[in-house]
Amino acid sequence: MADSIALPRLQPISPQLHVVRLLPGVALLAAIGYAGKLLEQNVGRYAKAHHLVIPNIEYVLWAILIGLAISNTVKIPDAFLPGIATYEFWLKAGIVLLGARFVLGDVVKLGSISLVLVAAELAVSIALMTWLGRLFKLRPKLSSLLAIGSSICGVSAIIAAKGAIALFTFPLIGHWLGMSDHAYGMWAGLAVDNTAEATAAGALYSDAAGKIAVLAKTTRNAMIGFVVLGYALHWATAGQAKFISNKASFLWQKFPKFVLGFLLISLLATAHLFNKDQLTSLANLSRWAFLLTFAGVGLRTNFREMTKQGIRPFIVGALGEIAIAALTLALVLGANRIFRL
Amino acid sequence: MSREKTGGARFRISLDTWAVAIALATALLVRAGVLKHVPW
């Protein structure tokens, strides 16, 4: 899942944790997100009133840009860091609530297509990153980390750096190719490693693309346990890791629980447990949660940190990501012809 | 992904589980009519 470049990892929240510690950072996320929303509404209005031709910039991009500007120009006081790290919590809560916008049949249909594409993406990504790691003589365990990060879920600064770049390039490529919302969302969900940035990359294209990007990325996330287990068994066989005795427990521990929450809400919505107004409220709650996430995506991206990672891992990561982006684009365009996404 | 749940003898809930629990509780509040209209 998403990890921070400049921020500490959010520790599991225990009942003893002082919620007060989180408030400054959460307030900052909310302020940035809301400022993005206000800018979206008012810049367009101002341009229209003054007959200016300005591209319509959505709140998603404004929130990320404001966060980026802050994190790359001033040192964020320590008091804000625990709250900023909650962006991952808002992301997962937002994904669960987004389940209300999916009929379970659509989840099964699109999820099945995603699963086939994810399987192809996993096989090629892992093989490619392992080969690149050998070519650039990276330590085998670092190659494994990059392979897992690139194929499923980014956990390193290298992966996070690429996610930030994808945010600005993917929508441009998608528009240039004239991709449909579904096809683009599927591509963003398959190619962007970090869940927060995959969600943002999708939402930057359109609301519908954002929904599909979350679904495709969630399918990828659900696979993480199997891939990590495979690597763990490989390293255990090589005598360089502890042997895993209870594989089912390992898989459950690694399985992202928000996937189950997403499916449950979708099931409840499909069973008409919520009326139309309630579904609208749930969708809006999901948007508010994502608003805080997008502010966090900007705040966690620090370009200075990217230069500290070492040039070889960065080159391997960059080459791998470009190849994976091209491969997944080809996969999605092919699937679009067959399934009419 | 899901974080470790046990810290010594104490049971600790992962971030994932908290997010799911809070989201489901919020959905229940919407269903029960406590949260009537959430604007965007």
Interface residues (C-beta under 8 A of the other chain):
Chain A: M1 L10 P12 I13 S14 E88 F89 L91 K92 A93 G94 V96 L97 A100 C153 N221 I224 G225 Q253 K254 F255 P256 K257 F258 L260 G261 L264 I265 L268 L273 F274 D277 Q278 T280 S281 L282 N284 L285 R287 W288
Chain B: M1 S2 R3 E4 K5 G7 R10 R12 I13 S14 L15 D16 T17 W18 A19 V20 I22 A23 L24 T26 A27 V30 R31 L35 K36 H37 V38 P39 W40
